Amino acid sequence: MMTSSQHAPSNSKRSYANFAPSIWHDTFLKYADSESLEVDETMKQEVQKYREIVKMYLSSSDNNISQKLILIDSIQRLSISYYFECEINEALAQIHNNFTYNGLAVEENDIYSVALLFRLFRQNGYHISSDIFNKFKNRKGEFYEIIVVQDVKGMWSLYEAAQLRIHGEEILEEAHEFTYNKLKSIVNQLSPSLADQINQSLEQPLHKSIPRMRAKSYMSFYTKNPSHDKGDFLNFAKLDFNMVQKWHQKEVGSNTKWWIESDFARKVPYARDRVVEVFIWPFGVNPEPKYSTARRMTAKAILILSLVDDTYDVYGTIEELELFTEAMQRWDISCIASLPECFKVVFNALLEFWVEMESLTAESGKSCFVLQHVKQTFSRMAHAYLVEAKWCHEGHIPTYDEYKVMGLVSGGYPAVLTVFIALVKELATKETLDWLSDCPAILKAASTIARIKNDSASHKFEQQRKHVASAVECCMKQYDFSQEEAYEFINKDIDNCWKKMNEEYLKLIKNIPKLLIDCIVNLARVTEFYYLNFEDKYTNCELLKDHIVTLLLDPIVV
């Protein structure tokens, strides 16, 4: 075994990435142990009161089908649908049964309601045919231009419905192109409130957005929309946002305390300090209060994996990384006894993480197989990091296809999802974790989006130093593309991955828990948020500042 003096270069010869420092420091530390974060009884009673009122609206027989669909859509956009899963499922099942035997239950020429019905059905796993949109096309097979003049909201609804298209649905491909171009051309002629919502959708459609991140802006739109006269919904949504925000503050505060006490900023100075920014990942997977432990531990796992990633990506030599990889395969710290202290700090963080995971799963008797699966995903990541480090060291540019296969693992989504699912009692079964371990098609699609979307946003920054070739460079080499052609190709690949996820969702919903499938799709939504407009909001943390303030610091005035 090598000694530190034999192979470890001096710090002056090591690579550094010049990552921006944390902008939050100890801002969230005050929330770690604060008793003031406990939700008071008055707020709980108010929430329960509004919950019963909204439930009454949902179950009312006075609403026609279109009104019920609008209610469900509003509840989902306000991010309070998790209170009413049974009621929403029952309502949609009744509407679907009626649709199956009696045809469309909404006005056939009402494109808004038809598109909304289609989107809500697809979101809930019903394989409704896209042929229902044929009635909005003329004899030439083109969408009626009159839609543009008469029903902007209907066109917007069709645009959002088209996001759930699968491979082979040409009518929805046409609908997407038609509505995007028309909405883009008229959006500046609309009211400021409607224009703001449509611009958000054009930039990032509802289906590809993190629901709770859109909720706050939708509340403002909801207030200004004369068709939304149910103040109970809005008050409920505001109260819920503030109540759940307290949970999230405590989770970030707890991890901030751990990070500061571990002194990673000093002991692993080459790594990114992103305690707060990391939280968006588990927040996006599922923000509900009952998954607080899963969120906190998933965020901690990502922080540790980020330390590992930067160790491979920025700091270690190939010889050191081979030993570190061996240690992660065997889970034996003696393998890195000769390495610089920072390697041991990172590895000890992993070992301490296992102890905490074991403690959290011990009561359920699931520790053995849970830890086995989580460790396996982390070991696979270490191996993938080493392969990529060697590619970088050798100046090797793999094919785009080879790179994507490795990126399924190095992107980190199988590991992140496994940690989260392992701490959700109703999902943490051996069968579920075995299924995840095989990387099913829907997870492959989400992981591919994660890898190549990340690369599209970050490759220019990363190529300023010695770095493994990104998906962009690999695509340029394999297909002899220019950089712009590579971007276009990758965007089409991402679009195809979304179609694949939509397909798999419809296939899996009968046999796999909806909660689990939603977690996978939500990870892809987090990717879309983080790397929107070719920006890397994780590395360039200043880009996340306003979002963090909105989500985690500023409550809503009720």
N, C-alpha and C positions, 0 to 999 in steps of 0.2 A: 504494500500500500504506500502511495506517495506521501511525502511529508509536505507541510505547508510551504516550507522554504524552497522545495524542489519545483513546484509547479504554480503556486499562487503568485501572480504578478503583483507588484506594488499598486496601491490605490491610484497612484498618478498615471499608471498605464491602462487602467480600466476604462471601459466605456460608460458614459453617463448620458441620459436621455434629456436632461434639462426639463423635466416635468415641472409644470407650475405648482407652487405650494398650495396647501389647503387654504381656502378663504374663510373657513368656519372656525378653525382652532377649537376652543372649548365652548362655543355658543350653545351647544345642546347638552353640555355637561350637567346643567342645573335640572334637567328633566330626568336624570338617571334614577334618583331616589326620591323625587319630590312627591309628597303626599297630596299636594294641590292638584295633581293630575287625575286624581280619582273623580269619576263622574258623579256629580251630586244627585241626590234623590229627585230634586225638582226637575232636572233635565231628563232623567230616566222616565219620570211620570209623563212629561210632555211628549217624549218620543213615543211612549206606549199609546198615548191619546191619539196622536196623529196616525200611528200605525193602524189603529182600529178604524179611523175615518177613511184612510186610503183603501183599506181592505173592503170597506162597505162600497166604495165607488167601484172597485174591481168586480164585486159580486152582484152589482145592481143589474136587474133585468131591464132597466129603462134605457140602457145604452145599446145602440145598434152595433153591428160588427165593426164598422169603420171607427166609431167612437171608442170601442173597446181596444182596438189596435192602437189608436192614438194614445190612450191611457197607458198601455203597456210600454209604448215607445218612450213616453215622457218619464215614466218611472225608471226605466233603464238608463236614460240619458241623465237623469238626476242622481244616478248611482245609489238608489235605495231599493233596487229590485231584489237584493239578497234577503230582504224581509218577507218577500212575497213569492218565493220560488214555486211553492205548491200551487198557489192561486193562479200564477201566470201560466204554469204548465197545464193546469186544468183548463183554463180559458182557451189557450192555443189548441189543446187537444180537441175541445168541443168545436172550435172554428174549423179545424182541419177535417174533422169527421163530417161536418156539414158541407165543407168544400168537396170532399171525396164523393159524396152521394148526390149533392145538389148543384155542384159547380160553384162559381165565384159567389161569395156572400156579400160582395161589395158592388157598388155601381160600376158596371163594366167599363165605362168611359172615364172613370175617375183614376187617372194614372197615379196620383199620389197614393191612394188607398191600395191599388193593385200592387204597386211597387213595395209599399210598406208591408203588406201581407206576405209578399214573396220573401222579403228580407227577414222578417220575424220568423217565418217558417224555416227558412234555411238556417238561421242562427240557432234554432232549437232542434235541428237535426231532421226536419221533414224534407224529403226530396221532391219538392214541388217543381214541375216542369217550367222551363223558361219560355215555353211556347205561349204562355198567357200574355206575353208582350207583343205577339204578332198583330193583335188588333190595333196597335198604335202605329202600324206601318202602312204606307200607301201601296198601290199596285206595282210600283217600281221597286218595292222592298226597302223604301227609305222611311225613317221616322217622320211623322207629320211635323212640318215646321210650325204649324199653328200652336203646338205645345209650348213653344218658346214664348209666344205672345200671351197666351191665355193662362198658363199655369207654371210659373217659375218653381214653386214649391214641389209640384209634381215632377218636374224635370230633375230637381235636386233629389227627390225621393228615388227616382229611377237611377240616378248616378250612384247613390249609396247602395241600392239593390244590386247593381252590376258588379260591386266589389266581391260578391259571393259567388261569382261565376266559376265554373270548373272547365276542364279541357273539353273542347269541342262545342262549346256554347257560343256559336258565332253571333247570335242575336244579342247576347250580352256584351260581346266584344264591340259590336256596332253601337250598342246603347252607351257603353262607357265612353267611346270616342265622341259620339254625338253630344252627349250631355256635358262632358268636360269642356269641349270647345265652345258650346253655346253658353254655358254658365260663365266661362271665362270672358266671353265677349260682352255680356250684359251686367256683370256683377257690380260695376261702378255706377249703374243706373238705379240700383236698389236702395232701400232704406239702409242707413248705417248698421243697424242691428242685424238685419237679414244678410247684408253683404259680409259682415264680419263672420257670421256662422258659415256661410257658403265658402268664403275664402279659406277658412280653417279646413273645411271638407276637401276643397280642391288641393290643398297642401298635404293634408293627411286625412283620408276618408275615415268615417266612423268605425268601420270594420277593422281598420288597421291602427286604431288609436287605443290608448289606455283609458278605459271608461271613466275612472274617477278623475283623471287629469282634465277631461273635457267638461266635467260636471259643473265646475264653478262658473265657467264662461256661459254654459247653457242656462244656468240660473238667471243670469242677466238677460239673456234672450227670452227666456220663459216669462219674465216679468213684463217685458215690452210687447209680447205677442197677445193681441186682443182675444185670440181663440183659447188662450190658457187663463181661465178665470178661477182656477182652483188654488187659492192661496194656501190651503192646507198642505198641498203637495210641496210647495216651495218652502214653507216653514219647517216641514218635516225634513226636507233635504238639507236645509241649513243647520238644523239642530244635529242631524246625523253627522254631517261633515265635521262640525266642531267636536262632537263626542269622539268620533273615530280618530280625529287629529291628535287628541290627547294620548291615545294608544300609540300612535306612530311616533310622537315626540319621545315617549318613554323608551321605545325600542331603539331609536337613534341615540338617545342619551345613554342607554346601557352600553351600546357598542362604542360610543365615544369614550366613556369611562375606561372600558377594557383596552382600547387602543392607546390612550394616553398612559395608563398604568403599565402597559407592556413596553412603552417607550420605543415603538417601531420607527418613529420619525428620526430618532438619533441612531438606533441600532441597525436600521436598514435604510440608510439615507438615499440610496439610489432609486427607491421604489416610490410609487405614487401614494399620496396620502388622500384617500377619497372616502372617508368613513360615511359622510353624509350622502354623497353622490351615489354610492353603492346601493343605498336603500331603495332607489327607484326600481331596481330589479325585483326584489321580493314583493314590494308594494304593488308593482304591476302584475305579478303572478296572481295575487289575491289580497286585497286590502282589508278583508273582514276582520273584526276584532278577535274572533275565536281562533284565528291562525297566527296570533301574535308571536308565539314561541317559534313556529316554523319560519316566520319572516325574520326574526332577530337572528336565528342561527344560520339561515341562508345568507343573510347579509354578512355575517361573520365569516362564513365559508368563502364567499366571493372576495372578501378583503384578504384572507389568507392566500387564496389562489392568485390574487393580484400580486402579492409579495413573491409567490413562486414564479409567476409569469415574468415579472420584472427581473428576477434573479437569472432566469434563462435568457431573457431577451436583451438585457442591458449589461449585466455584471459578470456572470461566471465565464470561465474558460471551458472549453470542451471537456478537458480532463476533470475539472471540478464538477461539471454538470453530469458527467457519466457516473460519478460517485454519488451525487445527490439523487439521481434517478434510481440507482441501485438501492439506496436507502429507502426511497418511496415504494419500491417493489417489495422490499423485505420488511419495511417499517422498523428499521433498526438504525438508531442514531450512531452506532459505532462505525458505520460505513463512512461517515463524514468527520470522524474524529480529527483528521489532519487538515480540514478545511478552515478558512477564516470564520470568525465568530458569527458573522451575519448569516451564514448558512445554517448554523446551529439554532440561531434565534428563530428563523423561519420554520425549521423542522420541529422545534419544540412547540411552536404555535399549532402545528398540525397535530402533534401528540396530545396537547391539552384539549384541542377540539374534539378528538376521539373520546377523551374521558368525559367531556360534557355531553356528547351525543349518547354515550353509553348510559350515563346517569338519567338522561331524559327519556330513554326508551326502556329502561330496566323494569319499570312498573308494569308495562304491558307485556313483558316477556319477549320482546322483539329485538333486543339488543344484538343478538348473535348475527341474524341474517341481515339486519339493517346495516350494521357496521361493515359487514362483508361487502355489501353492495356499494356503500359510499366509498370505502377504501379502494375498491376495484375501479371506480370511476376516476378517483384522484390519481391512481397509479397509471391509468391509461393516459390521463392528461400529461403526466410527467414524461411518459414515453414520447408522446406527440411533440411536446416542447423540445425534447432532446433531438428528435429527427429534424425539426425546423431549425434548431440551433446549428446542427451540422450542415444543413443546406446553406445557411447563412455563411458559416465558416469556409465552406468549400466554394462559395459563389455559385451554387447550383440553383437554377431556375426550373422547378418541376413543371409538368404540364398543368394546365388549369384543372383538368379532371383529377390528376394525382393530388393537387393541392386541396381540392374540395374534400376528398376522402379524408385527408389528415385533419382538415379544418372542422369536420364533424365532431372531432374530439377536442382539438385545441381551442375551439370557440367556447367551450365550457358549459354548454347548455345541458348535456346529459348529467354532468356532475351537480350543477346547480339544482336541477329539477329533482334529482334523486334525494338530495338533502331535504328539500322542501317536502316532498311526498313522504319521506321517512318519518316526518314529525307531524303528519296529519293522520290521526288515528284511524279514520275510516278508509284511508287509502293505503296505509303502511302494511300491506300483505306481501307474502313471498311471491305470489302470482303476479302482483302489480309490478314489483321491483324486478322480477325476472323479465317481464314484458318490456320494461324500460331499458333494461340491460341489453336487450337485443336491438335497441335503436330502431323502433318501428318507423314506417314511412313518414308519418306525420311529424315525428321528432327529427328525422333526417331533414325534412323540408325546413322546419324551424331553425335547426342548427346551421343549415346551409345559408339561410338568410342572415343569421347572426355573423357568420364568418365573412361572407363576401360583402355584406353591407358595411360592416366594420372596416374592412380593407378599403372600400371605395372612399370612405370618409377620412381614414387616417394615413393612407400610404404616402402622401406627399410629406407629411411631418416625419414619418418613420424613415423615409429614404434620405433624410438629411444626415443620418448616421448609418453605420453599417447595420443592416437589418435584413432579415429573411425576405425574399421576394413576396410581394402581396398577390392577391387574386388578380389585381390589375396587370402587374408585370407578367404573371403566368399566362393570362389570357392574351396579352399582346404577343408573347412568344409563340404560343401554340397556334394561334390563328393568323399571325402576321398582321395584327391590328395596330392602328394608331391608338393613342391613349383615349381619345374621344370615342372611337369605335369600341374599345374595350368597355368603357363606361356604359355604352348603349347595350352591349351584349349582356353585361352583368345585370343591368336593370331588367332586361327581358327574362333572365334566369330567375331573378327575385320574383317577378310577376308569375312565372310558371310554378315556383315554389308555393306561392299563395294559392294558386289554383289546386295544386296537389293537396295542400292542407285542407282546403274546402271540400275536396273529394273524400279524403280520408275521414274527415269529421262526420260526413253523412254515412260512411260505411261503419265507423266504430261506435256510433252513439248507442246502438242496441246492445253492445256487449261490454263496453268499457265505461266506467263512471264518467258522467258529463263533467264533473269537477276536475278530473284528471285531464281530460281532453282540453278543457278550457285553460288549464294551467299551461299546457304546451303552446296553445295558440297565443296566450297572453305574453309568453316569452318573446314570440315574434313581434308582438306589438311593442314591447319594450325596446327591441332593436330598432324598429321603425322610428320610435321617438328619439332614441339616443343619437341616431346617425342621420336624421332628417336633413335634407339639403346639403349632404356631404360634409356635415359638421360632426366632429367627435366630441360630444358633450361630456364624456367621461374624462378624457385626457385634458380637454380645454374646459375646466370646471367653471370658469366665469360664465359660460353659455347656459349653465344650469341654475344660476343664482336666483333669477326671478321665479323659476318654477319651484325651487325649494322653498322660497319665502311664501309663495301662494299655498303650497301643499302642507308645509310643516310649521310655519310660524304665524301666519296671519289667519285668525279665525274670521268667520263671516258674521257680520252684524245681523242679528235676527230681529 
